[in-house]
Amino acid sequence: MTVSYRLSEIAARLGGRVLGDAEVRISQVSTLEKARPDQISFLTNKKYHAQLASTQAGAVILGEADADATGMPRIISDNPYAYFARVSSLLNSLPEAIPGIHPSAVIGEGAVIDATASIAATAVIGAGATIGAFSVIGAGCYIGDHAVIGSHVRLYPRVVIYHDCVIGDNLIAHSGVVIGADGFGFAMDAGRWIKIPQIGRVVIGHDVEIGANTTIDRGALDDTVIEDGVKLDNQIQIAHNVRIGAHTAIAGCVGIAGSTTIGRYCRIGGSAGILGHLQIADHVEIAAFTLIGKSIREAGSYAAIFPFSKAEDWRKNTVHLRHLDDLAQRIKTLEQELKLLNSQH
């Protein structure tokens, strides 16, 4: 059955100020361009003002600055995009899981599973593991021995959590996530690599989301730590003993080498690389494809992206880049000669 709410009901739940017909019923969210009369959209970018004039949406979410930009039913919010997210969550809530353990699941000795939790087919819960209230363990998931899973956790199919790891409340982990695999630790001796046992854990706080096929390695000695509210995209690699501060967001394909600490409220663009043993301050933004090779001590935006160009132009510029040091030395020599000439006049 399709769920719908009047604008007045939405505002009563989520706040905001209703202008226009508050009795309009909304059953879904959409873009301004494609919305239907039973759907609500939002405007945060001025380049879409033209679509606001032509949209078929039943209502829109606007900021205070655009409150009078249309006469259609609307909710006014200080943060229209965040409000849109909350409306979407209201209209698209996940189905409630049915508590219980599927007959094909394997439950280890001494495991403690809350009666409200849901364990799907072929899931494996290790010995001494703990599964918290209202958590959902999807088909084919593996929870290692003595791992601790908090309440309201949702693991999509085939998530793997190794032994002894600790997961806070409200985690969402998408398919293919691996938490607690060994870090990349080896010592060279007599021409051969010797494996260093990775005896730390992964400890994850509350309200964390982890995208598909992201991997978080356990600590070598101490723990790898992901603090509260961190959001991780797909296919991210987080190495051993990394610490990620609360409410940091990291886009897809980022690689973070071992023992690096990333501050709170950072934003890291896709495919960025961060070398090991670095310190990244709070409130740092790193652009996509940027390589960070030394610590960042001050908040701000950082980028190291070579602008794209036509291939033939790129080749020419690359030739010059190879000789930058020589060019710099020649310029320095010319400056010294010019200074000498000026001093003689």
Buried (B, 14 or more C-beta within 10 A) or exposed (E): EEEBBBBBBBBEEBEBEBBBBBEBBBBBBBEBEEBEEBBBBBBBEEEBEEBBEEBBBBBBBBBEEBEEBBEBBBBBBEEBEBBBEBBBEBBEEEEEBEBBBBEEBEBBEEBEBBEBBBBBEBBBBBEBBBBBBBBBBBBBBBBBBBBBBBBBBBBBBBBBBBBBBBBBBBBBBBBBBBBBBBBBBEEEEEEEEEEBEBEBBBBBBBBBBBBBBBBBBBBBEBBBBBBBBBBBBBBBBBBBBBBBBBBBBBBBBBBBBBBBBBBBBBBBBBBBBBBEEBEBBBBBBBBBBBEBEEEBEEBEEBEEEEEEEEEEEEEEEEEEEEEEEEEEEEEEEEEEEEEEEEEEE
